[in-house]
């Protein structure tokens, strides 16, 4: 109750554009209105329906030693963009959220390799948290190299000012892919040819089975 109608129209227009960009169609919707002050402006929840055609089993349980870890671009952009817009922080930046539909990127990856073992969107908790979960679920040691992880200079600057780690900042348009060593180049090239993967990079590998843990080779050794 009391939400600005112009803001609502702007949000709906943005949702329409985003659905079109993703090649999806909004087929139904519902609205619930709560009393003034009972919610912080507006909440939007979305559910999607799709069809899985891939023959391989894409799951953390499919991860195995020798797999390479690939990310489709720089990390921390979304959180840094949000933080830089908060008035009480008192600084400006040109950082833009990485929010993006990744379904077409996923499709291009699956077309070039029948051996994708795991894929995961890197959202809340950031790259570090997502890889920790995959390490635990696969019971593998995953080793990543800090120098190979793409981070924009402006994002790094925000992290230094606020004492944050870009590996644990949220993202909205990033994903990690686990694939065998022999398919790495094919997957990486497919990602780089796509608009949402042009800054893709190999950031690590799965070292061994046994204890599930994530190891970071830092820039200072």
N, C-alpha and C positions, 0 to 999 in steps of 0.2 A: 504494500500500500504506500502510495506517495512516490514511487520511483519515476524518474523523469522519462516521459514518453519519447523524447528525441534521442535519449541514450539507448532506449530499448530498440528503436528503429535502426539506429546505427549498428547495434550488436547483431540484429537479425540480418541486416545487409552484409555484415562481415561473415556471418555463418553461411550465407548463400554463396558468397564468393569463395570461401574456403572449401565448401562442398564441391563446387564446380571445378576448382583447381585440383581437388583430389579425385575427380572422376566419379564421385558418389552422388547419391540422390537422397534428399530428406523426404521420407515417406509418411511420417506421422509425428505428432508432437502433442504435448499437453502442458498446461500452465497451472501452477498453484500459487495463490496469493496469500501472504501472511500479514498479520497486523503490523502497523508501523512500528519499527524498532525491534521486531522479532527476528529480523535477518539483516545481515550487512549488505544492503543494496540488492544484489541479484546473485543467484546460484544457477549454474547450467550443468546438467548431467546429460551425457550422450551415450547411447548404446549402438553398436554397429553389427551388421550381419554380413558375413562373407563366405566364400567357398575355398577350402584348401585343396589344391590340385597337386601339390608337390609330393613326390613319392617317398622322399627321405624323411626321417624322423628328426624334426628340429626341436631339440630339447637340451637342457644342461646335461642330461644323462648321456647324450651322444658325444659330448666333448671328450677328447682323448689326447694323450701326449703327442706333441708334434704339430698340433693345430696352431695356426697363427690367429692373432687377435687384431681385427681391423676396426677402426672407427671412421665415420663418414665426414668428420670435420672437427672444428675447434670446440672445446668444451667451456662451459660456464657462461656462454653468451646471454642466455635467458635471465638467469639470476642477476647477473651484473647489470643488465638493462633495467630490471625492476628496481634494484637497489639504487641505481643512479637517478631514478625518478622520484625517490622519496624525499620530500621537501626538507626534512629535518637533517639530512646528511650534508646538504649544502655544497654539492659539487655537480658539474655537468659533464656529460660525455656523449659521444656519438654512437655508443653501443646499441645495436638493434637486436631484439629477441630473435632466436633462431627457429621460432615456431614454423613448422612445415609438415605437409602430409608426406609420409615416407612410403606409401604403398607402391607407387610407381618405381621408386628406387629398389624396394624389395623385389619387385617383379623382375627388374633387369638383372639383379644378382642371381636370382633363382634360375634364370634362363641360361646363364653361362656356366653354372656349376650344379651338378646333381648331388654334390657331397657336402652341402652346407650342414654343419652340425648344430649350430645354435645361433640365434639372433635375439637381441633384446633391446628395447628402446631405453635410452639413458635419460630418465626423468628425475623424479625426486631422489635425493641422496647422491646424485651425480654418478660419474664414472666409477669412482672408488667403491661406492656402496653396491652398485650393480655387479661389478666384477667379483666382489667379496661373496655375494649371494651365489653367483654361478660357480665359483670355486668350491663353496660348501656343498652345493647340490650335485656337482660332478665328482666331488672328492678328488680334485686335482689341484696341483700347485700351478698357479698362473703367475708368470713374471712379466711385468711391463717396464718399459724404459721411459723415464720422465722426459728425457730430451726428445723423444719421438712423439709425444702427445701434443697435438696442436692446441695452442692457447693464444688468443689475440693479445697484443701488447696492452691495449686498453683494459681488457679483462684482468690481465696480470696486475696492472696498476691499481685497479679497484680492490683486488684481493690484498695487495700490499698495504693499502691505506686502511682497510677494515680488518686486517688480520685473518683473512679467509684463505682456504685452499681451493683452487679451481677444480680439483679432482672431486670435490664434494659439493659443487654447486649444481643446481637443477638445470636441465636442458629441456627443450621442447621440440627439437628437430634432429636429434642425434641417436645413433644406434651403433651397437657393436656386433660384429659378425665373427664367428669361429668357423674356420674351414681348414682342410688339410694343406700342408705346405705346398703340394703340387698344384693346388687350385688358387693359390694366393694371388698370383699375377693377373689371372683372369678376373677374379672378383674385384681386385683393386682397380683395374682398368675400367671395368664396367661402372664402378662407383664414380671414378673421375670423369667419365663421359656424361654423367647425370648432373643436373643443376644443383641437387642437394648432396652431392658427394664429391665435388670438384677438389676439395681439400682433404680427401680421405688419406689415411696413413695406417701403416702397420705399426702397432704400438707394443707388441709383445707376443708371447707364445705360451702354450701349455707345456710345462716341463715334465711333470711326472704324475702318476696316480699315487694315491695313498691318503695323505693328510690334505684336506681341502683348505688352501690358504692363498692369499694374494701377496705377492712380493713386489716392491717397487725398487728398481735400480735408480737411485736419485742422481741428479745432475752433479752432485759433489762426491759421488762414489759411495 
